């Protein structure tokens, strides 16, 4: 397990002085990158070997959202590798070691020269020293889509949405989706399925569906093909 300690900053919280799913994903993503950097298979290694890890799916379960000023510990560990898939857990604990948030994530190892999945090299998998998966109820990787949606106004991808791969960062899709969450919809779980990468200038059409316990946002291209599907449940 790889961990780092932090204190929740004012710049990270919402109007209720709590982190949201977007901020939590940023903590998790930073933790995974720090982990990879410290074991020698970080950003420079990937660039040199023409490889990149792309997010395929998130499942984040919340027991309590961290609040402004709170001391937290963020942890991550890999628990499995299969061909070109990597599986990683995350956790946020408070100062008393109570688990505030836990997550499962699925990543795809990509060959950036040929733009296709690549088999994970043995030395890369070995560097992570896999551990037992966190004991939680694991949701399916794919999210089923309903038949009916209401469409929100389209918008274009901005430079601020991009990461070092020149794609929209996986957390940015979550921030986009959170704009449509109804007031008072206090989700305890968020799932996201990433189907394709959006690039600078691409037009995104939000498609929204809500039922009693679920709020679904599909961020689609102009042909209604999803970039990312985000599901919030109470």
N, C-alpha and C positions, 0 to 999 in steps of 0.2 A: 504494500500500500504506500502511495505517495501522498503527502499532506503538506499544506501550508496554512499558517494562521493569518487572520486578517481582522479588521474591524469595519463594520458596515459604514460606508461613507454617506454623507448627505447627498452627494451627486448621484448615488445609486438608487435612492429610494423614491417611491411615488408620493402622492399627496397624503397618503395615510401613514407615511414614515416607515413603510415596509418595502423590502425587495419584492419585485414581481418575477414572473417566469423568465423574462428577458434578462434581468440582472443575474438571476441564479444561473442561467445558461452561460453567461459571461464568466462567472466564477468557475463553473465546471470546465469550460473550454480553456481558460487560463491554466487551470490545474493540470489538465491533460497535456498542454503544450510544455509547461514547466517540467512535467514528468519526462516527456520525450527528450527535451533538451538535456536534462541532467543524466540520462542514461546513454546519451550519444547518438540518438536517432531522431533529432529534432529537425527544425526547418532547413538548416544548411545541409544536413545529411540527405534529406528528401530531395532538395533541389539538385544536389550533386548527382543523385541516382535517378533523377527524372521520375520521382514518385510523389504522391500526395494522398493524404487520408481525407476522404469526403464523407460527410455525415449522411447516413441513410435513414436513421430513425432515432427518435427520443421517446422515452417514457419517464416522466418526472412525477413523483408522488410527494405531496407536501403534508407534513404534520403541523408545522407552524412556519409562517414566513419570518425570516430574520428581520429585525428592526434596526432603525438608525442607532449607531453607536455601539451595537452589540459586538462582543468578541466572538468570532466563529472560527472553526477549523474546517477546511475544505479538503476532501480526500478523493482519491481515485485509484483504481487498479483494473488491469486487464484480467479477464477470466477465461477467455477462449479465443482461438484463431481457427478459421476454417477457410481454406483456399485463399480467397481474397477478402473475406470478411473478418473484421476484428470486433470483439465484444468487450465493453468496458462499463463498470459501475462507477457511480459517484455518490458522495455523501457530504452533507453539511451538518456539523454538530455545534451546539452552543457550548458555553464555558463549563457547563455541568455534564458534558458528554451526552446530552439528550439529542437524538437524531431529529433534525428539523426538516430535512429534505433528503430524498434518496432517488437515484436515477439509474436507468439502464440505457445504454446507447449502442447502436450498431453502426459501424464504419466500413467503408469500402476503400481498399488500397488500389490506387489508380496509377497507370503508366501515363505520364503526361506527354510523352512523345507520340504515342499511338492513340491516346484518348480512349483507353479501354482498361478494364480491371486487370490487375496483375497479381500473380500468386505471391503471397507474403513470404519473403525470404526467411530461412531458418534463423539467421543471426538477428534479424529484426524481432521475430517472435520471441526468441530466447532472451533478448534484452529486457523484455517486460516482466518476466518471471510471473506467470499467471497464478492467480489465487482463486479461492472458492467464490462463486457468484453470491451476491447478497441475497438473503432469504426473503423474497418478496413475490407477489403474484405478477408474473410477467405477461404483459399484453402481447397480442400478435404484432408483428412488425408492420403489416399493412392495415390501413384504415379503410373500412367499407364506406362507400359514398351513398348518400340518399339520392332520391330521384329529383327532389325539388329544392331549388335555391332561390334566393333573392340576390341580385347583383348590386354591388356598390360601385361608385365611380372609379374608373381606371386611373392609374398613376404610373409614372416612369421611374425606373431604377436610377438612383443618383450615385455619385461617386462615394458619398459617405456610407453607402450600403455595402461597399466592396471590401474584400479582405486581400491578403497577400497573393491569393490565387486568381485575383481579378474576377471572382464570382461574388454574388451576394452571399455574405456570411450567413451561416445557418441560424445564428441568433437574430439576425436582422429580419428574417421572415417572421419570427415570433413577435418582435416589436411591431411589425406591420399588422399582424393579426390582432394584437392586443388593442389596437385602436377601435376595434369593432365590438369588443366585449361589452355587454350591457352593464350599467351601474348595478352593483349589488350581486353580480354573478360571481360568487366566491369559489372558484374552482379549486378542488383539492388534487386534481391530476391533470397533466397536460401530455398529450401524445403528438408527435409530429412525424410525418412520412415525407421524405424528400425524393422527388421523382426526377427532376432535372434542374440544372443551374440557370439562374437568371443572370444576365450580363448588363453592363452599363447601357442605358437607353431602352432596354426592353420594357414593354408595356405590361403591367400586371393588372388583372381584373379580379378583385375580391368577390368571391361567391359565398354566401352565408346561409347557414341552416341552423335552426334552433328547435329543440324540443324541451321537455320538462327538465331533464337532467344534463343535457349536452348542448354545447355551442360549438359549431364547426365552421371553420374558415378555410376555403380552398383558394389559394393564390394561383390564378391560372394565367396562361398566355391568351392571346387574342383568338386562338382556336379552341379555347376552353380546355386545353390540356394542362393539368396541374404542374406547377413548379413544386409546390409544397402543400400538404394537407395538415392542418392543425386542429386538434380536437381537445376541447376543455370539458371536464366532467366535474360535477359537484361531489 
